[in-house]
Amino acid sequence: MEERDLEIKFCDFSDGKDLERLIATQNEVYRQRGLKFTPEDFGYWYADNPEGRVISFNAMDGDRIVAHEALVPELMEVDGRTVKCLRSMGSVTLPEYRGRKLLAILTNKCIEEAQKRGYEFVYGIANGNSIHTFLKYCGFSLVGKLDVKFGFGKIREPKGKVYRRAWTPESLAWRTGNPKNFRRGNLVLTRFKPGVSAVMGTIDESLLDKVPSLKKGCRMAVRLYVGMGADVPPTFLKVPKFVKHSPFNLIFRDLTGGQIPQMTSSNLFYQLMDFDVA
């Protein structure tokens, strides 16, 4: 196709029409994988998040979103201090517009805005298509690949981790609001398949008690674990290579000029509920 000048535009999706345009783009890209999104799917993360509205830039061809990148506000504990950070999500470019470094342009515009607003770092879960761009053109470093395991037994949070997600009662109620989610003790789980639950995360019970909407559920012996840094018993086994799933590459970029520790696979405790796949 003939290349045309595109408009790079900030968007916080306060206008429902912008959300509809994004969904059209996402569904066009993911049609071959059989995925279909709704405005509610992205409105949940972009508009309803208690930690704040999304920071996003789009590449526009007329009134059509042809590429998109978003940074979603979060809170993390870093060495015991609560820090404002952002997580990359929703990165997408329509096939006919690829090869123009639009993801790099949009991501760097998002990061410029994030620095103006005082966020201390950005991280994300990059797939095999986008990780090269994040590492080469956007200043990110690779922390490592998340573990994906099936098994049974108790998942525990080790002590001494530098980075871990910080939850408030409000953000925890928002994140666990799906009726498929339930709790057992300090574990938050979600119904994955018949007889199988996915471990969303371990949360202090006193905090879970402040979320009465999260009900106690029945025990399912087989569990799916996705994360980094937990104490996982040997009764969990890695998912075989022939079972296809995203590579879940965790990436990190410091926005403070070295004022916070580098995130590494050994100092991070990261759980399924900390990102957007469930």
Buried (B, 14 or more C-beta within 10 A) or exposed (E): EEEEEBEEBEBBBEEEEBBEBBBEBBEBBEEEEEEEBEBEBBBBBBBEBBBBBBBBBBBBBEEBBBBBBBBBBBBBBBEEEEBBBBBBBBBBBBEEBEEBBBBBBBBBBBBEBBBEEEBBBBBBBBEEEBBEBBBEBBBBBBBBBBBBBBBEEBBEBEEEBBBBBBBBBEBBBBBBEEEBBBBEEBBBBBBBEEEEBBBBBBBEEEEBEEBEEBEEBEEBEEBBBBBBBBEBBEEBEEBEEEEEEBEBBBBBBBBEEEEBEEBBBEBBBBBBBBBBEB
